[in-house]
C-alpha cells in the first residue's frame, strides 16, 4: 500500500459512512488495529472537502464583486486590476483564490531568478507523423479545458498578496522551431533549456509547446516545458493519461474534475497556525544549526549547475527493504528517509540532521483527490537523530514522524522554519528527499494505450536545493535519482545511499539492536583508498638515542663548528666535552634513565650544553622558560616532579623553588675535574628524552612525554625529503619550551650542520633577524607562519630587497599556513630556492606529522592550508566521533598513529586515555592520537587543514572556520598579516579581524578597514564578514613565534552594534516599508531584515510595496544578499551610478555619430 491507495481506501470508507483519519491508517496499518480506531471514532462522517468546490463568480459575470470571493479578501480596485490582466476581462475570470503553501515558495524563487527558472519541468515526446503531434495537441487542449489549474495564471503586482486567477478559456499555442541540421533533438532541447528561457506565469496556461521536424530520424518532436506552479509529478502523468483516454473517444468515462480551489480551501481552513506552530516548535525548537552537507547553503539556486545520476536497486535489496517494512508495520518511505539521514550524518559530521521531505498533499482532498490535477505537493522539514540509536527503534520513530507530518501537510515551509532556533534568513536544510509512487510497466502501458506512434522520450525536473534525492517506488522495485550541485559528485551520494539502505536492511534482519553509527556506508573502493592514504608503511627499528647521533658527528668532524652564538663558536668536540663534563656531574647528582631534570636558561651555549648533558646522563629535560608567569612555572615544577633544576644566577629567583628541589647554577659550576669522555649510561630509544608542557583546555598545562626514538625516527623518516648535511646552517630561533626547537637542535647537530643560536631580542626584531640570516648564510630556516610574515615585511623594507640570502629550505610549523601570505615572497624569490615546505604537527606526535611543498600553483588555486602527506612512519586517519572513516571532502578529526606518538601526559592518566585511543584499524593493537584538528581529504589524497575543532564558532546558526576568513583577508593585495578571532560582546558572538598592511598603505587610515569589509562581503557570505577589522603595525607574537591572541587589542565595533537611524530618503522610505511589513516600530540602518522576523513571503511583500509606492525596484536576490537598509541603499546608489555612466557613454556615442554624419 501507499499514499494513492490510502486516499482511495479512505474515500470508499467515507462513502459507506465510516469516518477515518489518514494518520490513523499510517499509525495502525494492520487490519485489526485499524478497525479499532474506526470503532473508537464511530461512524461520524468527516466534513466533506467537496463543499468548497464551487466558485462564487457566476458564468457570464462582467463585474466581479468582493463578496463573490470566499477564499481571498480583495477590494473592488484590486479586482479591476486583476480583470485588466486577463484576456477577455472579467467575463473570462472563473475564480480567484490564494496560492497553496508550496506555490508561494515556487513563486518566490521564480521572482528571485532574473534569467531562467529552476521550477520549469521539461517533457519530450516523439511522434511518427505531424498528424499524430497535432492530434496530441488537440487532446491536450481538451484536458486544459477540463481542469481549472491548467487555465490558471498567477498575479501579484499591485496586490496585497499573490493570487491565482482561473480563466474560463485559455488556449495552448504551438510554436514551430526551424532546424536545418541533423541535431534536431539537441537544438529543440537547448531552445527550451536556454539560460534565459522563462514562462510568464501571469499568462495561462503555464505550459509551452515547441515542435520541430526531425527528417533524419523520420519523426516529429515536441517539447512541453511546464511550470511547477500548476503541475506536480503526479499531475504530469494524469495529464498524458487523460489525453490518451480522450483520444480513444472515452472522455465520458473520465471522472468529474476536482477543482484546485478545494485544496487551497483546505490548506487555508484546515489546521490553524497555532497547531502547526506547536508541532514544528516541538520538532525544531532547539535546532540552531543548518544541515548543509559540503557547506552547500545556497537554497536560492537556479538549477543550472546540477548533475544527475540514477540507480535501480537490485531486486534482492528491494525485496529485503519491503520485507523489513512489512514485518515492522512501517512504510518503505520510512526506510529511505532513515537511510538518507544516515548519509547526511556521515557527510556533515552531525548526528542530529534535518532535511526536506516532499508530501503528497492530497491526503485530505476528499473524493477524487488522487486524480486531481494541480500543484498539491508540499515540502516540510524532517528531523532525525542518528547518533547512538539502534536501527529498529529509530526506524519506528521515523515512521511515526512521517505519519504525524501528514496531519500538517498544508503548513508552509516558511512557518516551519520560523519554529527553529535559527535566525531568520538562515536555511534550515539544503537537501530534499522526494519519495513518490511511480507506475508499474503494466500501468504505464495502460496509460499510453491509444497513443500508437508516440514515444515519451523523458522529462526533467529541478529544484532550488543543491542536493535532491528522488525515490521512485515502482511496485516491483525502487529507482534512486540524485541531483547534486557541481562540484558535489552525485555518483558518490547515490553510492552512499545505496550502502546505507543495504546496511539498514541487513541490520534490521540480523542485528536490529545494532547502532546506526556503526553501519558502514563507504564502498569498498573508497574504504580501501582512505585506508591507503595516510597509511604508515615504513618503520625505523634501529633508532639511536639522540646524543649518540651527535656523538657520531663528533667522531667524524670534531673540529667542525657546531654552535654559533653572537661572535662565539663551539666545535663539535668542544660542545661534546662540555656536555660530557656536565653529564658526569648530573649522574653523581642521581640523574639516570627517565629521571626528569628542569632547565631554566636563556638562549645560549649553556642552554644547549645543558639539554645535551641531561640526555647523556640518561635523563629527560623539562624546559621551564624563565619568561613564563610565575604561577605557570610553579605548577610545572610541581607537576613534573623534578628533583633537580639547572639554571643560572641571573634567573634563579624567577623559578619558584620548593625546599626539596636541588638547584645547580651552571654559570657557577666548576666542572674542570669532571671527565670529558662520553658517559656510558645504558639508554635506548624507549627512554624518555623530554617533557614539554602545552596549554590545556582546563587552564592547566599538560606535560607531553616524548622518547629518544620519537625524535630519532622523525629525523630518519624525513631525511629523503631534505637531505640535510654538513654544509647546512640552521637557526635555533624558537624557545626550547616549544617543540619546534627539538627539530632545530637535533636536526642540525645530528647531521653535522651548524646551529646558530638566535638571541631572544634578535628573534623579536625581523630586521635584525634578516641581517643574521644574511651574515651567517643560513640555509635551513624553520618558522611559524606568523613569524615568517614579519620576516617578509622586513625583506620588503630591506635596502637590498633580501639579496645575499643563502636559504635553500624554509619549513613552516606550529600554526596553520595560509598560502596567500607567501605571495610577496614568491613574487620576489619564486618557489624553488628556497623551497617552502609546510609541515603540520603537534607536540604529542613529535613536532611534525606531514610534508607539503608549497608552490605558486597553491596561490592561484586559492588552496587553504594544504597539509600534504604523512611522514612515512606515521599514519593519518580522518574520523568522525564514532571513529568511522569520513568520506573524501568531508571534514573530520585528524587521528595520528605510528612511531611518533608520545607516551602520554605526565600524571594525567584520564586525559591520556581520552586523547590516546585504541586504533580500530590496527590488528597489532596500536594507538591513535586524537589531535582536535579538523581536516579533510581532498580528491588528490592530500590533507587540508580546516582549523581547531574548539576554535569553530557559530554565527547566526552557521558553523564557520575562522581560517577561511583569514584566507579571505590575506587575498587582499594590501594585507600582509591577518588574524581572525571570535569575541563575546553583550551576549553575542562577533567576528573581529586584525591585519597588518603592506608598505604604502596608511596604518592610521580607517578607510582601509571599511574597504576590506566591503571587499570581503563580495567574496564571503554576509555572516562571515568581521564586525570590525583592526589595523595594526604588526601582529603580536609570543615566545614560540605564534600570534599571541591575548595581546590583541580590545576590538572596536562599527555602528552596527547600536541603533543608527536611517539616512537619506531611500533608507527612510525602506524603513517605513519594513516597519509596516514586519510590524516593528523602529528600524535601524544596520538591522538585518531576516533577524527582525522577515522571510521569503515578507521579502516579496516589501519589494512589491517599494515598487508600487516609490517606484523602487528591489531585486529579491539583492535583499537576501544585502539584508540591511545601508546595504540596499549602497546597492541602489551603485546601480544608479552605473546607469548614469551607461547614459553618458551612449550620449558620447550619439555625439560622435552626429559628427560623422
Secondary structure, DSSP 8 states (H G I E B T S, - for coil): --HHHHHHHHHHHHHTT----HHHHHHS-SHHHHHHHHHHHTT-----GGGG-S-SS-TT-SS--GGG-SS----HHHHHHHHHTSTTGGGGEEEEEE--HHHHHHHHHHHH-SS--TTEEEEEEEESSHHHHHHHHHHHHHHHHH-GGGGEEEE-TTSSS-EEEEES-----EEE----SS-HHHHHHHHHHSTT----TTSS--B-EEEEEEGGGTEEEEE--EETTT--HHHHHHHHHHHHHHHTT-GGGS-----HHHHHHHHHHSS-HHHHHHHHHHHHTT--S-B-GGG----S--STTEEEEEEE--HHHHHHHHHHHHHTT--HHHHHHHHHHHHHHHHH--SEEEEEEEE-S-TT--TTGGG--S---EEEEEEEE-TT-BHHHHHHHHHHHHHHHHTTTTS-HHHHHHTSSS-TT--SBSEEEEEEE---HHHHHHHTTT-TTEEEEEEE---SSSEEEEEEE-SS-EEEEEEEETTS-HHHHHHHHHHHHHHHHHHHHH-TTSBGGGS--S-HHHHHHHHHTT------TT---HHHHHHHHHHH-TTSEEEEETTEEEEHHHHHHHHHHHHHHHHHTT--TT-EEEE---SSHHHHHHHHHHHHTT-EEEE--TTS-HHHHHHHHHHHT-SEEEE-TTTGGGS---TT-EEEEGGG---TTS--S-------TTSEEEEEEE--TTSS-EEEEEEHHHHHHHHHHHHHHH---TT-EEEE-S-TTSTHHHHHHHHHHTTT-EEEE--HHHHT-HHHHHHHHHHHT--EEEE-HHHHHHHHHHHHH-TTTTTT----EEEE-SS---GGGGHHHHHHHTTTSSEEEE----GGG-S--EEEEE-HHHHHTT---EEEEE-TTEEEEEE-TTS-B--TT--EEEEEEETT---EETT-HHHHHHHEEE-TT-TT--EEEEEEEEEEE-TTS-EEEEEEGGG-EEETTEEE-HHHHHHHHHTSTTEEEEEEEEEEETTEEEEEEEEEE-TTS-SS-THHHHHHHHHHHHHS-GGGS-SEEEEESS--B-TTSSB-GGGS------GGGS-----HHHHHHHHHHHHHHHT-S---TT--TTTTT--HHHHHHHHHHHHHHH-----HHHHHHS-SHHHHHHHHHHHHHHHHHHHHHHHHHHHHHHHH-
